[in-house]
Amino acid sequence: MARPRIVVVGAGFAGVSCVRRLERTLSPGEAEILLVAPFSYQLYLPLLPQVASGVLTPQSVAVSLRRSRRHRTRIVPGGAVGVDTLAKVCVIRKITGELVDQPYDRLVLAPGSVTRTFDIPGLAEHGRGMKTLAEAAHLRDHVIAQLDLADAAAPGSAERASRLGFVVVGGGYAGTETAASLERLTTNAAGRYPRLDRREISWHLVDVAPKLMPELGDRLGRAALDVLRRRGIEVSLGASVAKAGPEDVTLTDGRVLPCRTLIWTAGVAASPLIATLGAETAKSGRLVVAPDLRVPGTDGAFALGDAAVVPDLAGGGDGAVCPPTAQHAERQGRVAADNVVATLRGTPLRRYVHKDLGLVVDLGGCDGVSRPLGIPLRGMPAQAVARGYHWAALRTGAAKTRVMTNWLLNAVAGDDFVRTGFQTYKPGTLRDFEYTDHYLTPEEVRARTATDGS
């Protein structure tokens, strides 16, 4: 009798946590485990702004999937682009571009999210994201290139002003940390350009919400706002982008900002894979799931992480859902694995319940705002908690060693502000890095599975 096949889609916090739990719980003869992921690493997403600013190297936050001694999962190098839950087939686009149909007995959907965009003129052509390792590395090169080119431009010229104008859209964690980290990069780098004055560099953080990082509460949100403004970052709340051009950005309040670097971090939406299932969705396209993470109306399918609307049973109920954070995704991965095992062994499933442990925000330098276990912190203590939390959460000793070494080296020696040029052939926009046009339509998925089964 063939072993049941478990297919896990996504190598983020949720997917990797699920796979590791399955490897520890199931014997080799009980099931075959497949992990569908385009890269053989887990990206530690919260540290991505530090990669863009050069504090950490890209390899530091790319945690290998092949270091575990228990490793027996087969990694399928590609991305899932369609799912037929009736035929129990997952369609995979391998990194070669080839489409393959992968049957499954149990399916765990943890494909994560993509940057949420809107129909804003010029955004697709000029907006840059902060969602992937390639985006962070490319953004660093791009920002340093703007300093190089501005240094060569005539003082007082329109070109110089636009190259030294940087706009970040999104006042959440990603946007705030990105603006804080990259502002420090440009300010410190300006000292290496004798023809540039630091006062010529302008940073704007724009968000349509009336408060910065409202999840932190009013007090810590104001503390973060004070840090940004003290550094010279202009924060515009209650506004967004009306139009983006190659050399400027027009805001909804009518202001036109010289800018050749528009960084878009205004929220996330579920992976386009979710739309191929034809199941109920809510909240930016996320799958509606039961408290035990099962996808209603399917046989053997579970969903979690950024791609699912998971009821927050520890948050008081009444329609509360778990926020798309790493700590929830990682714990949901373990529950999903336990429930997959339960369906194989015929034991009861358990519901996901976890009380949020708090939030940490690293603003670079000696600044941070954190709320561990509900305790508000700011300044160096907050940053120490933030970095300590991230360091402890890294899954392998090699990753922890690289990150700690990078932090110490950057603190002692600083940055050389080197532009590698590895990705200069790409324009670097959202469309170039997140591959949102690679997915099949539900009709294309059904056509493939019907043809294969005929």
Solvent accessible surface area in square Angstrom, and as a share of the most:
residue,aa,sasa,rsa
1,M,240,1.07
2,A,91,0.70
3,R,113,0.41
4,P,39,0.25
5,R,69,0.25
6,I,0,0.00
7,V,0,0.00
8,V,0,0.00
9,V,5,0.03
10,G,11,0.10
11,A,16,0.13
12,G,31,0.30
13,F,25,0.10
14,A,6,0.05
15,G,0,0.00
16,V,4,0.02
17,S,12,0.08
18,C,0,0.00
19,V,2,0.01
20,R,20,0.07
21,R,65,0.24
22,L,0,0.00
23,E,10,0.04
24,R,123,0.45
25,T,50,0.29
26,L,6,0.03
27,S,54,0.35
28,P,85,0.54
29,G,59,0.57
30,E,58,0.26
31,A,0,0.00
32,E,36,0.16
33,I,5,0.03
34,L,0,0.00
35,L,4,0.02
36,V,2,0.01
37,A,1,0.01
38,P,67,0.42
39,F,110,0.46
40,S,51,0.33
41,Y,54,0.20
42,Q,12,0.05
43,L,33,0.16
44,Y,6,0.02
45,L,59,0.29
46,P,41,0.26
47,L,1,0.00
48,L,1,0.01
49,P,10,0.06
50,Q,13,0.06
51,V,2,0.01
52,A,0,0.00
53,S,9,0.06
54,G,22,0.21
55,V,29,0.17
56,L,3,0.02
57,T,66,0.38
58,P,58,0.37
59,Q,110,0.49
60,S,0,0.00
61,V,0,0.00
62,A,19,0.15
63,V,4,0.02
64,S,38,0.25
65,L,2,0.01
66,R,141,0.51
67,R,138,0.50
68,S,30,0.19
69,R,246,0.90
70,R,144,0.52
71,H,55,0.24
72,R,80,0.29
73,T,5,0.03
74,R,120,0.44
75,I,19,0.10
76,V,13,0.08
77,P,56,0.35
78,G,1,0.01
79,G,27,0.26
80,A,7,0.05
81,V,5,0.03
82,G,0,0.00
83,V,0,0.00
84,D,9,0.05
85,T,20,0.11
86,L,162,0.81
87,A,51,0.39
88,K,43,0.18
89,V,20,0.12
90,C,0,0.00
91,V,0,0.00
92,I,1,0.00
93,R,62,0.23
94,K,63,0.27
95,I,119,0.60
96,T,109,0.64
97,G,42,0.40
98,E,91,0.41
99,L,52,0.26
100,V,41,0.23
101,D,41,0.21
102,Q,26,0.11
103,P,67,0.42
104,Y,8,0.03
105,D,52,0.27
106,R,44,0.16
107,L,0,0.00
108,V,0,0.00
109,L,0,0.00
110,A,6,0.05
111,P,33,0.21
112,G,23,0.22
113,S,15,0.10
114,V,21,0.12
115,T,15,0.09
116,R,88,0.32
117,T,67,0.39
118,F,109,0.45
119,D,151,0.78
120,I,27,0.13
121,P,82,0.51
122,G,19,0.19
123,L,3,0.02
124,A,39,0.30
125,E,102,0.46
126,H,59,0.26
127,G,0,0.00
128,R,33,0.12
129,G,2,0.02
130,M,14,0.06
131,K,31,0.13
132,T,36,0.21
133,L,24,0.12
134,A,35,0.27
135,E,5,0.02
136,A,0,0.00
137,A,33,0.25
138,H,17,0.08
139,L,2,0.01
140,R,35,0.13
141,D,16,0.08
142,H,22,0.10
143,V,0,0.00
144,I,2,0.01
145,A,19,0.15
146,Q,9,0.04
147,L,0,0.00
148,D,44,0.23
149,L,79,0.39
150,A,0,0.00
151,D,30,0.16
152,A,84,0.65
153,A,9,0.07
154,A,63,0.49
155,P,95,0.60
156,G,79,0.76
157,S,34,0.22
158,A,82,0.64
159,E,65,0.29
160,R,7,0.02
161,A,48,0.37
162,S,3,0.02
163,R,33,0.12
164,L,1,0.00
165,G,1,0.01
166,F,0,0.00
167,V,1,0.00
168,V,0,0.00
169,V,4,0.02
170,G,1,0.01
171,G,3,0.03
172,G,32,0.31
173,Y,62,0.24
174,A,47,0.36
175,G,0,0.00
176,T,0,0.00
177,E,16,0.07
178,T,0,0.00
179,A,0,0.00
180,A,0,0.00
181,S,10,0.07
182,L,0,0.00
183,E,13,0.06
184,R,88,0.32
185,L,6,0.03
186,T,0,0.00
187,T,39,0.23
188,N,74,0.38
189,A,1,0.00
190,A,3,0.03
191,G,55,0.53
192,R,139,0.51
193,Y,28,0.11
194,P,132,0.83
195,R,120,0.44
196,L,16,0.08
197,D,52,0.27
198,R,130,0.47
199,R,213,0.78
200,E,65,0.29
201,I,23,0.11
202,S,44,0.28
203,W,8,0.03
204,H,20,0.09
205,L,0,0.00
206,V,0,0.00
207,D,21,0.11
208,V,108,0.62
209,A,31,0.24
210,P,111,0.70
211,K,99,0.42
212,L,6,0.03
213,M,0,0.00
214,P,77,0.49
215,E,96,0.43
216,L,4,0.02
217,G,30,0.29
218,D,72,0.37
219,R,151,0.55
220,L,5,0.03
221,G,6,0.05
222,R,143,0.52
223,A,2,0.02
224,A,0,0.00
225,L,25,0.12
226,D,73,0.38
227,V,11,0.06
228,L,0,0.00
229,R,123,0.45
230,R,158,0.58
231,R,46,0.17
232,G,57,0.55
233,I,2,0.01
234,E,79,0.36
235,V,10,0.05
236,S,11,0.07
237,L,54,0.27
238,G,53,0.51
239,A,5,0.04
240,S,24,0.15
241,V,5,0.03
242,A,42,0.33
243,K,107,0.45
244,A,5,0.04
245,G,16,0.16
246,P,94,0.59
247,E,83,0.37
248,D,53,0.28
249,V,1,0.01
250,T,27,0.16
251,L,2,0.01
252,T,84,0.49
253,D,80,0.42
254,G,54,0.52
255,R,82,0.30
256,V,88,0.51
257,L,16,0.08
258,P,68,0.43
259,C,3,0.02
260,R,57,0.21
261,T,0,0.00
262,L,5,0.02
263,I,0,0.00
264,W,3,0.01
265,T,17,0.10
266,A,19,0.15
267,G,30,0.29
268,V,53,0.31
269,A,25,0.19
270,A,9,0.07
271,S,5,0.03
272,P,36,0.23
273,L,1,0.00
274,I,2,0.01
275,A,69,0.54
276,T,2,0.01
277,L,11,0.06
278,G,66,0.64
279,A,33,0.25
280,E,125,0.56
281,T,59,0.34
282,A,42,0.33
283,K,114,0.48
284,S,48,0.31
285,G,36,0.34
286,R,25,0.09
287,L,0,0.00
288,V,40,0.23
289,V,7,0.04
290,A,29,0.22
291,P,42,0.26
292,D,12,0.06
293,L,0,0.00
294,R,117,0.43
295,V,3,0.02
296,P,81,0.51
297,G,84,0.81
298,T,38,0.22
299,D,91,0.47
300,G,16,0.16
301,A,2,0.01
302,F,1,0.00
303,A,0,0.00
304,L,0,0.00
305,G,7,0.07
306,D,30,0.16
307,A,0,0.00
308,A,0,0.00
309,V,14,0.08
310,V,1,0.01
311,P,34,0.21
312,D,21,0.11
313,L,54,0.27
314,A,37,0.29
315,G,45,0.43
316,G,69,0.66
317,G,25,0.24
318,D,155,0.80
319,G,72,0.69
320,A,37,0.29
321,V,43,0.25
322,C,2,0.01
323,P,55,0.34
324,P,63,0.40
325,T,35,0.20
326,A,27,0.21
327,Q,12,0.05
328,H,3,0.01
329,A,10,0.07
330,E,56,0.25
331,R,62,0.23
332,Q,4,0.02
333,G,0,0.00
334,R,73,0.27
335,V,7,0.04
336,A,0,0.00
337,A,0,0.00
338,D,31,0.16
339,N,2,0.01
340,V,0,0.00
341,V,9,0.05
342,A,6,0.05
343,T,43,0.25
344,L,46,0.23
345,R,119,0.43
346,G,69,0.67
347,T,69,0.40
348,P,126,0.79
349,L,54,0.27
350,R,110,0.40
351,R,147,0.53
352,Y,3,0.01
353,V,86,0.49
354,H,27,0.12
355,K,150,0.64
356,D,57,0.29
357,L,70,0.35
358,G,15,0.15
359,L,23,0.12
360,V,29,0.16
361,V,0,0.00
362,D,9,0.04
363,L,0,0.00
364,G,10,0.10
365,G,30,0.28
366,C,76,0.45
367,D,24,0.12
368,G,1,0.01
369,V,1,0.00
370,S,0,0.00
371,R,71,0.26
372,P,30,0.19
373,L,135,0.67
374,G,50,0.48
375,I,99,0.50
376,P,57,0.36
377,L,45,0.23
378,R,125,0.46
379,G,25,0.24
380,M,116,0.52
381,P,79,0.50
382,A,0,0.00
383,Q,17,0.08
384,A,62,0.48
385,V,50,0.29
386,A,0,0.00
387,R,48,0.17
388,G,39,0.38
389,Y,86,0.33
390,H,9,0.04
391,W,88,0.31
392,A,64,0.50
393,A,36,0.28
394,L,4,0.02
395,R,80,0.29
396,T,17,0.10
397,G,53,0.51
398,A,25,0.19
399,A,3,0.02
400,K,52,0.22
401,T,88,0.51
402,R,80,0.29
403,V,0,0.00
404,M,72,0.32
405,T,71,0.41
406,N,23,0.12
407,W,18,0.06
408,L,109,0.54
409,L,109,0.54
410,N,40,0.21
411,A,87,0.67
412,V,131,0.75
413,A,71,0.55
414,G,41,0.39
415,D,24,0.12
416,D,107,0.56
417,F,24,0.10
418,V,89,0.51
419,R,107,0.39
420,T,75,0.44
421,G,26,0.25
422,F,163,0.68
423,Q,41,0.18
424,T,97,0.57
425,Y,164,0.63
426,K,51,0.21
427,P,88,0.55
428,G,2,0.02
429,T,13,0.08
430,L,15,0.07
431,R,142,0.52
432,D,36,0.19
433,F,8,0.03
434,E,19,0.09
435,Y,103,0.39
436,T,58,0.34
437,D,108,0.56
438,H,72,0.32
439,Y,62,0.24
440,L,23,0.11
441,T,64,0.37
442,P,44,0.28
443,E,124,0.56
444,E,84,0.37
445,V,0,0.00
446,R,78,0.29
447,A,58,0.45
448,R,69,0.25
449,T,15,0.09
450,A,69,0.53
451,T,95,0.55
452,D,91,0.47
453,G,69,0.67
454,S,127,0.82
